[in-house]
Amino acid sequence: MTREEALDLLHQHVKNQNLIKHMLAAEAIMRALARKFGEDEEKWALAGLLHDIDWEETQDTPELHTVKSKEYLTEAGLDPEIVQAIYVHNHVHGIEPKTLLEKALYSAEELTGLIVACALVQPDKKLASVKRESVLKKFKQPSFAAGVNRDIILKAEEYLGLSLEELIDIELSAMQEIADDLGL
């Protein structure tokens, strides 16, 4: 599947612009992680781009999140390795990620929400103004971006061998590169 085909599929299922921005951010961070680990950047980017394709439909039934995605993406002919990584990333299923792709998507996409929240409290509301230190400080405040599951983010050390600081650096840089697409 090409990126254009993936975007067409995404727009068939996702209307919320903030959710689309989250998925674009996840695409960018997965591409950056693939580069770091010497993996297939296009494959990893597609996993990020499509990981929440069923969220609007399943947000009130978390146990169905990624179940519908698996159906849609399999039917669309997406690489089964990517489909499985997307399925596994929903921690509600309790499936332990096995492949590096699964581990990366599982532990890394959650941080995008905290980084966006950090940008939105900047005077200029820009990602360019966000520094690692401010993300770390806000990470330690559970009431800030309370919906962000910090335990999942911390799995990056076990799963990827990346400290929280390294993960923040990679993700912040990747998101800053597409700041215009994210409106930040």
Backbone bond lengths (Angstrom), bond angles and torsions (degrees), N, CA, C in turn:
res aa  C-N    CA-C-N  psi(-1)  N-CA   C-N-CA  omega(-1)  CA-C   N-CA-C  phi
1 M - - - 1.453 - - 1.534 108.42 -
2 T 1.323 115.61 133.98 1.456 119.97 177.28 1.526 109.47 -83.69
3 R 1.318 115.76 167.58 1.462 119.66 176.99 1.527 109.89 -62.98
4 E 1.324 117.53 -40.66 1.462 120.82 179.82 1.533 111.24 -61.52
5 E 1.326 116.62 -42.71 1.468 120.06 176.93 1.524 110.56 -63.67
6 A 1.323 115.96 -39.51 1.466 120.46 178.62 1.524 110.74 -64.38
7 L 1.334 117.10 -42.23 1.467 120.43 178.28 1.531 111.24 -63.95
8 D 1.330 116.89 -40.05 1.467 120.11 176.83 1.529 110.61 -60.31
9 L 1.321 116.20 -45.32 1.464 121.56 179.22 1.528 110.42 -63.79
10 L 1.308 116.26 -44.22 1.464 121.15 179.00 1.526 110.09 -57.78
11 H 1.335 117.24 -47.02 1.464 120.44 -177.74 1.527 112.91 -68.56
12 Q 1.327 117.83 -20.15 1.464 120.37 174.13 1.527 111.15 -70.53
13 H 1.328 116.59 -30.44 1.463 121.09 -173.33 1.529 114.53 -108.71
14 V 1.330 117.88 -18.84 1.466 120.48 -173.45 1.525 109.82 -124.20
15 K 1.307 116.33 124.12 1.469 121.94 179.06 1.525 112.20 -110.22
16 N 1.326 117.48 -28.18 1.462 122.07 -176.98 1.536 109.96 -67.62
17 Q 1.324 115.85 119.34 1.467 120.34 -175.73 1.533 112.83 -66.04
18 N 1.320 117.43 -33.41 1.470 119.13 177.80 1.523 111.13 -68.25
19 L 1.312 116.89 -35.93 1.460 120.46 176.67 1.529 109.86 -67.20
20 I 1.321 116.59 -41.21 1.465 119.55 176.88 1.524 110.31 -60.58
21 K 1.314 116.74 -42.14 1.476 120.44 178.24 1.530 110.81 -62.64
22 H 1.327 116.70 -40.28 1.467 120.00 176.85 1.528 110.05 -60.11
23 M 1.316 116.59 -41.99 1.462 120.79 -178.32 1.537 110.99 -69.60
24 L 1.327 117.30 -34.77 1.469 120.66 174.31 1.532 110.50 -66.30
25 A 1.330 116.37 -39.15 1.463 120.24 176.84 1.527 110.18 -63.93
26 A 1.331 116.42 -43.23 1.467 120.29 179.04 1.529 110.30 -63.98
27 E 1.317 117.22 -37.16 1.469 120.57 175.83 1.525 110.25 -59.63
28 A 1.321 116.42 -46.89 1.471 120.94 -178.13 1.525 111.94 -64.19
29 I 1.328 116.56 -42.31 1.469 118.15 -178.09 1.526 111.31 -72.15
30 M 1.311 116.83 -33.81 1.474 119.14 177.84 1.528 110.42 -69.25
31 R 1.315 117.54 -36.75 1.462 121.09 175.72 1.542 109.51 -62.16
32 A 1.331 116.17 -44.38 1.469 120.73 179.82 1.528 111.17 -64.29
33 L 1.320 117.23 -39.88 1.467 120.35 178.38 1.528 110.98 -67.72
34 A 1.321 117.35 -38.71 1.469 120.67 177.01 1.525 109.61 -60.64
35 R 1.316 116.11 -42.88 1.473 120.88 178.50 1.529 109.65 -60.66
36 K 1.315 116.51 -44.60 1.463 120.70 -178.96 1.529 111.41 -60.84
37 F 1.325 116.50 -40.41 1.460 120.95 -175.30 1.530 113.80 -95.87
38 G 1.334 116.92 4.77 1.460 119.89 178.38 1.522 113.08 68.56
39 E 1.325 116.38 32.96 1.456 122.04 -179.09 1.529 110.61 -103.14
40 D 1.318 116.58 176.99 1.455 123.28 -178.18 1.532 109.76 -71.89
41 E 1.327 115.98 107.51 1.466 120.39 -175.36 1.527 112.66 -63.18
42 E 1.324 117.31 -38.66 1.461 119.62 -178.42 1.523 111.16 -67.17
43 K 1.322 116.34 -42.27 1.470 121.04 179.13 1.529 110.28 -62.59
44 W 1.320 116.34 -48.64 1.457 119.98 -178.42 1.528 111.10 -65.49
45 A 1.325 116.72 -38.14 1.465 120.84 179.13 1.528 110.59 -63.25
46 L 1.333 117.32 -40.90 1.471 120.25 177.79 1.523 111.02 -62.62
47 A 1.317 116.91 -37.56 1.469 120.01 177.61 1.529 110.12 -60.94
48 G 1.318 116.68 -44.08 1.462 120.29 177.80 1.517 112.50 -65.82
49 L 1.312 116.13 -44.08 1.461 121.35 -176.54 1.531 112.39 -63.69
50 L 1.313 117.06 -36.15 1.468 120.48 -173.57 1.534 114.69 -104.05
51 H 1.323 117.69 2.52 1.467 119.59 -168.47 1.532 115.18 -62.79
52 D 1.318 118.45 -26.54 1.470 120.93 -179.03 1.528 112.07 -115.63
53 I 1.320 116.99 30.72 1.468 120.91 -174.24 1.530 112.85 -60.67
54 D 1.317 118.13 -23.89 1.473 119.87 -179.92 1.537 113.35 -103.40
55 W 1.319 118.24 7.66 1.461 121.32 -172.21 1.535 112.83 -59.65
56 E 1.332 117.97 -43.67 1.464 119.35 -179.08 1.526 111.15 -60.25
57 E 1.300 116.40 -34.00 1.461 122.20 -178.67 1.535 112.51 -80.61
58 T 1.331 117.52 -28.77 1.467 120.47 -171.00 1.529 114.38 -115.90
59 Q 1.318 118.57 3.64 1.468 119.56 -173.96 1.528 114.13 -58.52
60 D 1.322 117.56 -26.68 1.468 120.21 178.48 1.528 112.78 -90.08
61 T 1.321 116.56 -5.50 1.470 122.16 177.81 1.535 107.99 -133.04
62 P 1.335 117.06 76.80 1.468 121.08 -173.52 1.531 114.20 -55.62
63 E 1.315 116.69 -26.82 1.470 119.29 179.69 1.533 111.85 -69.67
64 L 1.332 117.40 -17.41 1.471 121.25 177.59 1.537 112.47 -94.59
65 H 1.351 115.91 -13.96 1.473 119.20 179.28 1.529 108.96 -61.00
66 T 1.276 115.67 130.75 1.469 128.51 -177.14 1.528 113.01 80.70
67 V 1.324 118.00 -15.90 1.466 120.28 173.35 1.529 108.09 -69.66
68 K 1.325 115.46 -47.63 1.468 120.47 177.16 1.530 109.84 -65.32
69 S 1.328 116.31 -40.91 1.475 120.32 178.17 1.515 110.30 -55.03
70 K 1.319 115.49 -45.64 1.467 120.77 -178.63 1.526 110.26 -57.82
71 E 1.322 116.36 -42.34 1.472 120.68 178.25 1.528 110.71 -63.39
72 Y 1.329 116.57 -52.26 1.464 121.21 -177.19 1.524 111.66 -59.69
73 L 1.313 115.52 -46.31 1.466 120.37 -172.76 1.522 112.17 -75.04
74 T 1.330 116.82 -33.70 1.465 120.18 175.67 1.527 109.35 -66.19
75 E 1.332 115.20 -44.96 1.471 120.50 178.90 1.537 111.18 -61.28
76 A 1.333 116.56 -34.16 1.467 120.94 -179.34 1.531 112.26 -78.95
77 G 1.347 116.94 -6.94 1.459 120.40 176.70 1.517 114.94 86.46
78 L 1.330 117.17 19.27 1.467 120.08 178.77 1.526 110.09 -67.94
79 D 1.315 116.28 145.36 1.461 123.82 177.70 1.538 109.70 -46.80
80 P 1.343 117.83 124.81 1.468 121.23 -177.46 1.538 113.69 -56.97
81 E 1.314 118.06 -29.27 1.473 120.64 178.10 1.535 110.54 -65.45
82 I 1.322 116.51 -38.52 1.463 121.04 177.70 1.530 109.62 -70.59
83 V 1.320 116.62 -43.79 1.475 120.88 179.11 1.525 109.66 -57.48
84 Q 1.314 117.60 -43.69 1.464 121.05 -179.09 1.531 111.38 -65.87
85 A 1.318 117.00 -40.86 1.473 120.09 178.61 1.534 110.37 -62.02
86 I 1.321 115.82 -41.06 1.466 120.30 178.41 1.531 110.07 -65.42
87 Y 1.304 117.10 -42.70 1.468 121.02 178.64 1.531 111.19 -61.04
88 V 1.314 116.48 -46.51 1.469 122.34 -176.09 1.530 112.16 -67.87
89 H 1.329 118.25 -26.96 1.470 119.32 -173.38 1.528 113.42 -64.12
90 N 1.321 118.09 -18.07 1.468 119.93 176.25 1.528 108.65 -78.25
91 H 1.321 115.90 103.56 1.468 121.00 -175.85 1.528 113.40 -62.03
92 V 1.329 117.96 -18.82 1.466 121.27 179.31 1.531 110.96 -61.69
93 H 1.340 116.78 -29.74 1.466 120.07 179.39 1.528 112.15 -69.99
94 G 1.322 117.50 -19.94 1.464 120.82 178.88 1.525 113.80 69.31
95 I 1.323 116.77 25.58 1.470 120.79 179.55 1.525 108.80 -92.38
96 E 1.299 116.19 126.61 1.461 121.08 178.43 1.530 109.25 -74.38
97 P 1.345 117.50 121.97 1.467 119.44 177.05 1.528 110.33 -61.74
98 K 1.345 116.30 138.97 1.462 120.29 -177.26 1.527 112.71 -110.91
99 T 1.324 117.61 -49.45 1.461 120.39 -177.32 1.530 109.93 -81.58
100 L 1.323 115.55 162.64 1.463 119.83 178.04 1.531 110.56 -61.16
101 L 1.317 117.41 -39.13 1.466 121.25 177.40 1.530 110.28 -60.69
102 E 1.315 117.51 -47.03 1.472 121.23 179.04 1.522 110.74 -61.01
103 K 1.318 116.73 -44.30 1.466 121.09 -178.96 1.521 111.59 -64.53
104 A 1.324 116.18 -39.93 1.466 120.21 -179.38 1.528 111.04 -66.21
105 L 1.316 117.02 -49.49 1.464 119.70 -179.09 1.527 110.53 -63.45
106 Y 1.311 116.74 -43.03 1.461 122.13 -178.60 1.530 111.51 -58.29
107 S 1.329 116.29 -48.68 1.463 119.36 -171.41 1.525 114.39 -92.18
108 A 1.325 118.12 -18.75 1.462 119.34 -171.15 1.524 115.48 -99.32
109 E 1.323 119.48 -33.86 1.464 119.16 -172.44 1.529 112.87 -67.65
110 E 1.293 117.49 -24.35 1.471 121.92 -178.59 1.532 111.97 -63.58
111 L 1.310 116.98 -32.02 1.465 121.38 -176.26 1.527 112.43 -67.95
112 T 1.331 118.38 -22.29 1.463 119.99 -178.24 1.526 111.28 -58.04
113 G 1.317 117.27 -37.20 1.463 120.94 -179.50 1.513 112.97 -63.83
114 L 1.323 116.52 -39.96 1.460 121.03 178.69 1.532 110.32 -67.90
115 I 1.316 116.44 -40.82 1.472 120.36 -179.99 1.532 110.15 -64.92
116 V 1.328 117.36 -42.84 1.470 120.20 176.96 1.522 109.76 -61.28
117 A 1.315 118.03 -44.81 1.466 121.26 179.22 1.528 110.75 -60.61
118 C 1.322 116.93 -38.71 1.469 120.63 177.07 1.525 110.92 -63.24
119 A 1.316 117.29 -37.76 1.469 120.58 177.95 1.525 110.44 -66.99
120 L 1.318 116.75 -40.33 1.460 120.46 -175.23 1.525 113.65 -69.25
121 V 1.329 118.18 -18.55 1.470 120.00 176.60 1.531 111.76 -93.81
122 Q 1.329 117.57 -1.73 1.462 121.06 174.72 1.531 108.67 -73.68
123 P 1.326 117.83 148.36 1.478 119.31 179.10 1.535 113.22 -54.80
124 D 1.343 116.82 -37.00 1.465 119.78 -179.11 1.526 113.20 -94.67
125 K 1.342 116.47 -3.43 1.475 123.01 -179.23 1.531 112.49 56.19
126 K 1.330 115.74 38.50 1.467 121.36 -176.75 1.530 111.56 -118.59
127 L 1.327 115.48 141.82 1.467 120.91 175.82 1.521 111.49 -62.12
128 A 1.327 116.66 -30.37 1.469 120.78 -179.56 1.530 111.72 -60.10
129 S 1.321 117.21 -25.50 1.463 121.48 -178.99 1.525 113.16 -86.44
130 V 1.322 117.21 -9.53 1.471 121.26 -177.07 1.527 109.29 -83.13
131 K 1.302 115.65 133.11 1.469 122.24 177.65 1.534 108.76 -117.79
132 R 1.328 114.88 156.98 1.466 120.30 179.45 1.527 111.09 -52.24
133 E 1.318 116.98 -43.70 1.463 121.18 -176.25 1.526 112.16 -59.59
134 S 1.338 116.12 -39.28 1.467 118.10 -179.69 1.530 110.93 -70.19
135 V 1.336 117.02 -35.41 1.471 119.44 177.14 1.528 109.35 -66.15
136 L 1.323 117.26 -43.30 1.470 120.81 178.32 1.524 111.24 -60.67
137 K 1.323 116.59 -43.34 1.463 121.01 -179.70 1.531 110.36 -62.43
138 K 1.328 116.56 -45.44 1.465 120.41 -179.59 1.534 111.37 -70.80
139 F 1.326 116.94 -29.97 1.465 120.96 177.01 1.532 110.19 -58.85
140 K 1.327 115.86 -36.06 1.472 121.82 -176.91 1.527 112.56 -80.14
141 Q 1.328 117.33 -3.68 1.470 122.03 179.14 1.533 108.87 -106.78
142 P 1.330 117.75 95.49 1.477 120.43 -175.96 1.523 114.41 -56.45
143 S 1.331 117.51 -26.38 1.470 119.57 -178.93 1.531 111.76 -76.27
144 F 1.330 117.25 -18.95 1.464 120.60 178.81 1.524 108.34 -83.39
145 A 1.338 116.86 127.35 1.466 121.35 -176.50 1.529 108.49 48.02
146 A 1.330 114.59 56.11 1.466 122.12 -172.47 1.527 113.70 -58.46
147 G 1.311 117.76 -23.67 1.458 120.59 -179.89 1.519 114.50 -76.64
148 V 1.322 116.66 -8.70 1.466 121.24 -179.61 1.530 108.97 -82.01
149 N 1.326 116.32 123.07 1.462 121.84 -178.26 1.530 109.74 -84.02
150 R 1.305 115.42 99.51 1.460 121.06 -175.99 1.533 112.53 -67.43
151 D 1.327 117.31 -30.64 1.468 120.41 178.84 1.527 111.42 -61.61
152 I 1.333 116.19 -37.93 1.466 120.20 178.41 1.529 109.85 -66.57
153 I 1.317 116.70 -43.54 1.468 120.94 179.59 1.529 110.23 -60.49
154 L 1.311 116.61 -40.90 1.476 120.59 -178.46 1.529 112.27 -66.41
155 K 1.339 117.77 -17.16 1.473 120.90 176.25 1.532 111.62 -64.88
156 A 1.333 118.03 -17.59 1.467 121.23 -178.95 1.529 111.49 -59.17
157 E 1.314 116.93 -30.40 1.467 118.42 179.05 1.527 110.14 -67.44
158 E 1.319 116.56 -47.26 1.465 121.49 178.93 1.533 111.34 -68.41
159 Y 1.317 116.57 -46.24 1.465 121.51 -173.54 1.525 114.12 -77.45
160 L 1.339 115.79 -36.71 1.465 120.17 -171.88 1.528 113.83 -118.27
161 G 1.328 116.19 -8.10 1.458 118.94 -176.89 1.516 112.54 71.02
162 L 1.335 116.70 23.75 1.464 121.44 -179.67 1.516 110.01 -109.64
163 S 1.318 115.69 130.90 1.461 119.15 173.44 1.526 108.26 -69.53
164 L 1.307 116.48 163.63 1.459 120.77 177.47 1.524 109.84 -58.29
165 E 1.328 116.60 -40.59 1.466 120.82 179.72 1.533 111.18 -61.56
166 E 1.328 116.82 -44.14 1.471 120.22 178.57 1.522 111.29 -63.77
167 L 1.323 116.42 -43.49 1.466 120.24 179.68 1.524 110.57 -61.79
168 I 1.314 116.79 -44.58 1.471 120.77 178.09 1.527 110.01 -59.62
169 D 1.326 117.61 -45.90 1.467 120.86 -179.48 1.524 111.56 -58.85
170 I 1.322 116.79 -46.17 1.464 121.29 -179.14 1.529 110.44 -63.82
171 E 1.323 116.40 -48.23 1.458 120.17 -175.88 1.521 112.09 -70.05
172 L 1.314 116.81 -42.64 1.464 119.92 -179.64 1.527 110.25 -62.04
173 S 1.312 116.73 -44.54 1.465 120.65 178.88 1.530 110.92 -62.15
174 A 1.327 117.00 -45.19 1.468 120.86 -179.86 1.525 111.45 -62.31
175 M 1.314 116.49 -40.89 1.457 120.42 -179.42 1.528 111.01 -72.43
176 Q 1.320 117.73 -35.65 1.460 120.67 177.52 1.531 111.01 -63.64
177 E 1.339 116.65 -32.32 1.470 120.75 179.09 1.531 111.98 -65.59
178 I 1.331 117.53 -26.27 1.474 120.35 179.61 1.534 111.05 -115.75
179 A 1.328 116.30 27.20 1.461 121.58 -175.94 1.536 112.76 -53.93
180 D 1.329 117.35 -38.32 1.464 119.59 -179.98 1.531 110.84 -63.90
181 D 1.337 117.42 -41.72 1.463 121.30 178.34 1.530 110.98 -63.45
182 L 1.325 115.81 -29.56 1.461 120.55 -178.12 1.540 112.06 -90.02
183 G 1.318 116.11 -5.74 1.455 120.35 -179.06 1.515 112.85 69.89
184 L 1.331 115.33 25.15 1.455 121.65 -177.09 1.524 110.43 -129.23
